[in-house]
């Protein structure tokens, strides 16, 4: 009985190893793609005019808030 149990457990352990039929075939990895070059409008620095536009929008909003505060004061 012990002999049969030993044989069964040994065959189970080997059955998992026996499923591979040799070394895996080598698959070639795809060539890497440089995504920075693929984006045409990407630049190292933002242009100065973008910061100027944002500053003008902020100052306009601030002036609007100050005007509302002064006009609404009793």
C-alpha positions as CSV (number, residue, x, y, z in Angstrom):
1,X,0.0,0.0,0.0
2,X,2.8,2.4,0.9
3,X,4.5,1.4,-2.3
4,X,1.5,2.4,-4.4
5,X,1.1,5.7,-2.6
6,X,4.7,6.5,-3.1
7,X,4.5,5.7,-6.8
8,X,1.4,7.8,-7.2
9,X,2.9,10.9,-5.6
10,X,6.1,10.5,-7.6
11,X,4.2,10.3,-10.8
12,X,2.2,13.5,-9.9
13,X,5.4,15.4,-9.2
14,X,6.9,14.3,-12.5
15,X,3.8,14.9,-14.5
16,X,4.1,18.7,-14.0
17,X,7.7,18.6,-15.1
18,X,7.1,16.4,-18.1
19,X,4.6,18.7,-19.8
20,X,7.4,20.9,-21.3
21,X,8.8,19.3,-24.4
22,X,12.1,21.0,-24.6
23,X,13.4,24.6,-24.4
24,X,11.0,27.4,-25.1
25,X,11.4,29.0,-28.5
26,X,12.9,32.4,-28.4
27,X,10.6,35.3,-29.1
28,X,12.0,38.5,-30.3
29,X,11.1,41.6,-28.5
30,X,9.7,44.5,-30.6
31,X,12.1,47.4,-31.3
32,X,11.8,50.2,-28.8
33,X,10.0,53.3,-30.0
34,X,11.1,56.8,-28.9
35,X,7.7,58.5,-28.1
36,X,9.2,61.9,-27.6
37,X,10.1,62.1,-31.2
38,X,6.6,60.9,-32.2
39,X,5.0,64.0,-30.6
40,X,5.6,66.9,-32.9
41,X,4.4,69.8,-30.7
42,X,6.4,68.8,-27.6
43,X,9.1,71.3,-26.7
44,X,11.6,71.6,-23.8
45,X,10.3,74.9,-22.6
46,X,6.9,76.6,-22.8
47,X,6.9,79.8,-24.7
48,X,6.9,83.1,-22.8
49,X,3.6,84.3,-24.2
50,X,1.7,81.4,-22.5
51,X,2.9,82.6,-19.1
52,X,2.0,86.2,-20.0
53,X,-1.5,85.2,-21.0
54,X,-2.0,83.3,-17.8
55,X,-0.8,86.3,-15.7
56,X,-3.1,88.6,-17.6
57,X,-6.1,86.3,-17.0
58,X,-5.2,86.2,-13.3
59,X,-4.8,89.9,-13.0
60,X,-8.1,90.5,-14.8
61,X,-9.9,88.2,-12.4
62,X,-8.2,89.9,-9.4
63,X,-9.3,93.3,-10.7
64,X,-12.8,92.1,-11.1
65,X,-12.9,90.8,-7.5
66,X,-11.6,94.1,-6.2
67,X,-14.1,96.0,-8.2
68,X,-17.0,93.9,-6.9
69,X,-15.7,94.4,-3.4
70,X,-15.5,98.2,-3.7
71,X,-18.9,98.5,-5.6
72,X,-20.6,96.3,-3.1
73,X,-19.3,98.0,0.0
74,X,-21.8,100.2,1.9
